[in-house]
Amino acid sequence: MAERRRQFNRRSGQVAEPVATKRGREVERFTAEVLLFAWIAELADARSVAIQLPHGVRASTVIARALKHAGLDETLGASDSVRLAVNREYVGPGHIVKEFDELALIPPISGGAPVHVRICSEPLDLQMLHDMVVTDGSGAVVTFTGTTRDVDLLHYEAYEVMAVQRIERIVDDLLENYRLEAVAIEHRVGDVPRSHPSVIVAVSARHRPAAFTAAREAIDRIKAEVPIWKLEVDSGYRSWVRGVLPELRRSG
């Protein structure tokens, strides 16, 4: 009987062993160390766990297996209570984890600037969003309100889950680049009559240049990156507003 091929992991010192599947095929696996922090580490009584993973494994599977190996509820990953960081970058559930990747389970992070992001069908409240971003440290508050003009109404459609995620990513960039005190963004979907707001951006910062710049960048990026479409409706005439395809993220 031929000896099965074995691979030596120079970084971890582990040997990757092929594992037979139900169909008789062999799937090579590797040992990965997953770092644990905060309440996850406390409940697991460990700062890391070592788990066996098949090549081509997705982040969602890594989260579930790491939680299970740590003796915790593996459904925490499915409920978005835990995220995976790969090589010190947050990744989504479909991300493919590779051998030698640095892995960590990330529970909700304490502290940070207040952030509010919402896609909704009801009318927007400018004063409410303004008040959300007022903090003891805010020396400047800037708001932007986009309203329906020229036509009877605009009908907005959104890929809501992705839209919220994209706006949250934009907010993360703004917080990092401009050191804002707080950010609140809401976008309305459905019918928005003339003169009514469809989107509101509110930001606060210690100084006005950062607040003005961040508010402008926020709305510009929302228009360019977030999957929201609008249909003009006026005197019975309907027309989808033409836009541009979002740029693809460059890999590597």
C-alpha positions in Angstrom: 0.0 0.0 0.0 1.4 3.3 -1.1 2.4 5.7 1.7 0.1 8.7 1.9 1.7 12.1 1.1 2.5 14.2 4.2 3.4 17.9 4.2 5.4 19.6 6.9 4.3 23.1 8.0 7.5 24.9 8.6 5.8 27.8 10.5 3.7 25.8 12.9 5.8 22.6 13.0 2.6 20.6 12.2 2.3 17.8 9.6 -0.6 18.1 7.3 -2.3 14.7 6.9 -4.7 13.7 4.2 -8.1 12.6 5.6 -10.4 10.2 3.8 -13.8 11.4 3.0 -17.0 9.4 2.6 -16.5 9.1 -1.1 -13.0 7.7 -0.6 -11.2 10.8 -1.7 -8.5 12.3 0.5 -8.7 16.0 1.6 -5.5 17.5 3.0 -6.0 19.3 6.3 -3.8 21.7 8.2 -3.6 22.8 11.8 -4.5 26.4 12.5 -4.2 28.3 15.7 -7.1 30.7 16.4 -6.5 33.5 18.9 -9.2 34.2 21.5 -9.9 37.5 23.3 -12.0 39.1 26.0 -15.1 37.1 27.1 -14.5 34.3 24.5 -11.0 33.7 26.0 -12.5 33.8 29.5 -15.2 31.3 28.8 -12.9 29.0 27.0 -10.2 29.4 29.7 -7.7 29.7 26.9 -6.0 32.3 24.8 -6.0 30.2 21.6 -7.3 26.9 20.2 -5.7 24.7 17.6 -8.1 23.2 15.1 -7.8 21.0 12.0 -9.1 22.6 8.8 -9.5 21.4 5.2 -7.9 23.5 2.4 -10.5 25.9 0.9 -12.4 26.3 4.2 -14.6 29.4 4.6 -14.4 31.8 7.5 -17.9 30.8 8.8 -16.7 27.2 9.2 -13.5 28.4 11.0 -15.6 30.4 13.5 -18.0 27.5 14.2 -15.2 25.0 14.6 -13.1 27.3 16.8 -16.1 28.0 19.1 -17.0 24.4 19.3 -13.4 23.4 20.1 -13.4 26.0 22.8 -16.5 24.5 24.3 -18.7 27.5 23.3 -21.9 27.8 21.3 -20.9 27.5 17.7 -24.1 29.3 16.5 -22.6 32.6 17.9 -20.9 33.0 14.6 -24.1 32.6 12.6 -25.8 35.2 14.8 -23.0 37.8 13.9 -21.9 37.9 17.5 -18.4 36.9 16.5 -16.2 37.8 13.5 -13.0 36.4 12.2 -9.9 38.4 11.6 -7.5 37.0 9.0 -4.0 38.5 8.9 -5.3 41.4 11.1 -8.2 42.2 8.7 -11.9 41.6 9.3 -13.4 39.2 6.8 -16.9 38.1 5.8 -18.2 34.6 6.3 -17.4 33.5 2.7 -13.7 34.4 2.9 -11.4 31.5 2.1 -8.9 30.8 4.9 -5.5 29.6 3.8 -2.7 27.7 5.6 -0.3 30.1 7.4 -3.0 32.7 7.9 -3.1 34.5 11.3 -6.6 33.9 12.7 -8.4 35.5 15.6 -12.0 35.4 16.8 -13.3 39.0 17.4 -16.2 39.6 19.7 -17.9 43.0 19.8 -15.4 45.7 20.5 -15.8 48.0 23.5 -15.6 51.8 23.2 -15.1 53.7 19.9 -17.1 56.5 18.5 -20.9 56.3 18.5 -22.1 55.0 15.1 -25.6 54.7 13.7 -26.4 53.3 10.2 -29.9 52.5 9.0 -31.9 51.8 5.9 -35.6 52.4 6.5 -38.9 53.1 4.7 -40.3 55.7 7.1 -39.6 59.5 6.9 -36.2 60.6 8.1 -35.7 62.9 11.2 -32.9 65.4 10.8 -33.0 66.6 14.4 -32.8 63.1 15.7 -29.7 62.3 13.7 -28.2 65.6 14.6 -28.7 64.9 18.3 -27.2 61.4 18.0 -23.8 62.8 17.0 -23.5 65.6 19.6 -20.9 64.6 22.2 -19.0 66.4 25.0 -16.0 66.5 22.7 -17.7 67.7 19.5 -16.8 71.2 18.5 -18.4 70.9 15.1 -21.5 69.1 13.8 -22.2 69.0 10.1 -25.3 67.5 8.5 -26.2 66.8 4.9 -29.7 66.2 3.7 -30.5 64.9 0.2 -34.0 65.7 -0.9 -36.3 64.8 -3.8 -36.4 67.6 -6.4 -38.0 68.4 -9.8 -40.2 65.2 -9.9 -43.3 64.1 -8.0 -41.4 61.5 -6.1 -38.4 59.2 -6.2 -38.8 55.5 -5.5 -35.6 54.0 -3.9 -34.7 50.4 -4.0 -31.8 48.9 -2.1 -30.0 45.6 -1.5 -30.5 46.4 2.1 -28.1 44.0 3.9 -25.2 44.9 1.6 -26.1 48.6 1.6 -25.8 48.7 5.4 -22.5 46.8 5.3 -21.1 49.1 2.7 -22.1 52.3 4.6 -20.6 50.8 7.8 -17.3 50.2 5.9 -17.4 53.9 4.7 -18.0 55.0 8.3 -15.1 52.9 9.5 -12.8 54.7 7.0 -14.1 58.1 8.0 -13.6 57.4 11.7 -10.0 56.3 11.0 -9.1 59.1 8.6 -10.7 62.1 10.4 -10.9 61.0 14.0 -14.6 61.9 14.2 -16.6 62.1 17.5 -19.7 60.3 16.0 -21.4 59.4 12.8 -25.1 58.8 12.0 -26.4 57.9 8.5 -29.9 57.0 7.4 -31.2 56.3 3.9 -34.8 55.9 3.0 -36.2 53.3 0.6 -39.6 53.2 -1.1 -41.4 56.4 -2.2 -39.9 59.7 -1.2 -42.1 62.7 -2.2 -40.8 66.0 -3.5 -38.9 68.1 -0.9 -38.7 65.2 1.5 -35.3 63.8 2.6 -34.0 60.5 1.2 -30.7 60.5 2.9 -29.2 62.2 5.9 -25.5 62.2 7.0 -24.6 63.7 10.4 -21.0 63.8 11.6 -19.3 65.5 14.6 -15.7 66.2 15.2 -13.5 68.3 17.5 -12.9 70.8 14.6 -14.9 71.9 11.6 -12.5 71.0 8.8 -12.7 67.3 9.7 -16.5 67.4 10.0 -17.0 69.2 6.7 -14.6 67.0 4.8 -16.0 63.8 6.3 -19.6 64.7 5.6 -18.8 65.4 1.9 -16.8 62.2 1.5 -19.6 60.2 3.2 -22.3 61.2 0.7 -20.0 61.0 -2.3 -19.0 57.5 -1.4 -22.6 56.4 -0.6 -23.6 57.6 -4.1 -20.7 55.7 -5.7 -20.5 52.5 -3.7 -23.7 51.6 -2.0 -26.3 49.4 -3.9 -29.2 51.8 -3.9 -31.2 52.7 -7.0 -33.8 55.4 -7.7 -36.8 55.6 -10.0 -38.1 59.0 -11.0 -41.9 59.2 -11.1 -43.4 62.4 -12.5 -46.9 62.9 -14.0 -47.2 59.2 -14.8 -43.7 59.0 -16.4 -41.3 56.5 -14.8 -37.5 56.3 -15.5 -34.7 54.6 -13.6 -31.8 57.1 -13.0 -28.7 55.9 -14.8 -25.6 55.4 -12.7 -22.2 53.7 -12.9 -21.0 50.3 -11.9 -19.0 50.3 -8.6 -15.3 49.8 -8.9 -14.1 46.3 -8.1 -11.7 45.9 -5.2 -8.2 45.1 -6.4 -6.8 41.8 -5.0 -3.3 41.2 -4.0 
